Amino acid sequence: MKRYFEVFLKGHDEAFQKSFHDDSMEVLNRIAQSIINAFKAGRKVILCGNGGSGTDALHVAAEFVGRFEMERMSLPAIALSADTASITAIGNDYGYDRVFERQLESLGHKGDVLIALSTSGRSPNVLKAVEKAKQKGLLTIGFTGREGGLMKGMVDHCFCVHSQRTAHIQEIHMIALHAICGVVEQVLFG
């Protein structure tokens, strides 16, 4: 077992080292500034993802609505993976590939920000949400891994984790997203 832990943690460290460099720090800076600009303009952040990325979307929405590290006013954010009734109804009536697109159609407005999480960059329902967001005038941010998939070329800003392992991609996504939450709080309320 010890060997497995060593290999797993080494993989995490390699993903971290490969993913945080000058170029990616500039991408994170642009992402944070886009979110700050949206909040300053009275707009909201909408997040979506499947499985672990869906729960990461919930987690980040809660950091904005509740708080991250400081007491401050609530910031408008919503995760499209939160509404079980909508997900199951849309999945049943339209197909699972439309569960985020359909919600975004009603909840997203020009000037809002969509944060789309897909470790492969190929999740059909996430890609459809990005397409809908672009049609509606939302700024689109992608968090992906591996080579970025189709999403990398579709979004306005993309943070891509350099790993083939889903667990490490999700781990690095959360580090980056937590850092963004911290920057947003400091700039808006620090």
N, C-alpha and C positions, 0 to 999 in steps of 0.2 A: 504494500500500500504506500509506503513512504516514497518509493520510486515514482508511482503515479502522481503523487502530490508534487514532487520535484519537477517532473516533466510538465504538468499542468501549469504550475506557477511560472516556470521558465517561459512557456508559451504566452502567458499573460504579459510578462515583462517584455518579451520581444514585440508583441502587438503594441504595447504602450510606447516603446522606444521608436518603432517604425511609424507610428501614427501621430506623434506630437513632435513637429519640427517647424522650421520657420514658415513654410508654405501653409501648413495646416493651422498654425497659430493665426495667420492672417485670415484664413477662412473663418475660424472661430470668432475673430474680432468683427468681421463683417456680419456674421450671424447675430452676434450679441447686439451690434449697433442697429440692425434691422428690427429686432424685437423691441429694443428701447424706443426707436422711432415710432413703431406701431403703438406701443403703450402710451407714449406722449401724445399721439394723435387720437387717443380714445378708442383704438382698435383692439382686437383680441388675438390670442394665439390659439390655434386649433391643432391638435396632434392626433396622429393615427399610426397604427402598427398592429401586427398580428402576434399572438402568443406572448413571448417574453417582451417583444417590442411593444405590444399593446399595453402590457402592465407598466413598461417604462414610460409610455405616453401618459398613463394615469398618474404615475409618480410625479412627472414633471409638471403636469397641470396642477397637481396638488401643491407643489412647491410655489407656483405663482399665485394660486388662489389663497392658500394659507400663508405660509412664509417659508423662506429658506433658512436664513441665519439671523435675520433682524426683524424686530417688530415694525410693521409698516402696514399701509392700506393694502387691501386685496387687489390683485391684478387679474384681469379677465382672461381665463384660459379654460379650454374644455378638451377632453380626450374623447374621440369618437368611438373608442372601444368601451366606453362606460355604460352605454344605454343598451342593455340586453334586449329589451322589447323591440327597439328599432332594428338592432342587428338581426334578430331572428325573423322579424316580419319582412324586412327588406331582403334578407337572404332567401326566405321562402318565396316571396312574390317576384323578385327580380333576379336573384342569384347572388351568391356570396361575393362575387367580384364587384358588386355595386354597393356593398354595405357602407363604405366610407363616402363614396361619390354622392350617394343619395342624401346622406346627412349633411354633407358639405354644401349641397345645392340649397338647402334651406338655412343653414347656420353661417355660412361664409359670406363675407361682404368685401368689396373692394377695400384694400388697405389693411385687411387682416393678414396674418401670417399662418401658413400651414407648415408644420414640422412633420415630415413623413419619415417613419422609421422602417427600414427593411434591410435585414442583414445581407441579403443577396442583391437587393436593388431590382428584383424581378417580381415582386408580389403583385399579381394583377389588380387586387382591390386597392392597394396603395398607389399604384401607377394611375389608376382611374381617378383617384382622389386628386393627384397632382394635376392631371389633365383638366379636371373640373375647376380646380383652384386657379389655374392659369386663365381659363375662360372667364372666370369671375373677377380677375384682377387682384388676386391674393399674391403676396410674395411667397415663394416656395423654397423651403429648406429641406434638404435630404440628409439623412444619417444612414449610411450604408457600410458595406464591407466588401471584402474580396476585391474585385475589379470595379465595383460600383454598379454593375448591371445597367439596365436601361435608364434607371432613375438618375444616374450621374449626369447624363446629358439633358435631362428634362427640367431639372430644378435650377433656381437662381443661384443658390449656394449649396455646396455638397461637402460634407465631412465624411471621408471614406477611411475606414479602419483597415490597415494593411495586415489582414489575417484571413485565413481560410476557415477558422474555427468559429462557429456561431457564438459559443459562450464568450470567447474573448472579444468578439465584435460588440456584443451587448455590454460587456464590462467596460470597454473603452467608451462606448456611447454614453453610458451613465457618468463616467468621469467628465467627459466633455460637456454634457448637459448640466451637471452640477456646477461646473466652472462658469457656464453661461448664466445660470441662475444667480450665482454670486456676483458676477459683473453687473447684471441688470439691477440687482438690489443696490449695489454700491453706487452706480451712476444715478439711479432715480431717487434714492433715499439716503445715501451715505453722507 
